[in-house]
Amino acid sequence: MRKDTAKRFKRFTQDVCSKYSEISDKMPNFSEQQIKDMANGNKKITPEIAVEFEEKYFLNATWLIFGRGDMYIPKFDLGIENNTKDMTNEEILETLEKREQNIESIRKEIQELKNKITK
């Protein structure tokens, strides 16, 4: 389970940043090394840790720990105004652009799978 959780965490980090320090800068409870260790499976991601990421990044803790549900909790379910107040417009745009890139990558993967099925 730890390996699967680490894979999901790594996918999340690739979605929201290009360097682990970008996450540790926003989450002072975690060092850059701890973020890296979680992504590589060298540090266990506890439910408490998952909840911290859920609160900061809308990362679905259930998805992270168990692989169930969507990666993110929709912001509108939690109240956008309250949850982005600590983010600058630049940070919001950057996050949206990275998510858009992730969506495009998923679309390409889906198309490749469809092509394999129809061959």
Secondary structure, 3 states (H helix, E strand, C coil): CHHHHHHHHHHHHHHHCCCHHHHHHHCCCCCHHHHHHHHCCCCCCCHHHHHHHHHHHCECHHHHHHCCCCCECCHHHHCHHHHCCCCCHHHHHHHHHHHHHHHHHHHHHHHHHHHHHHC
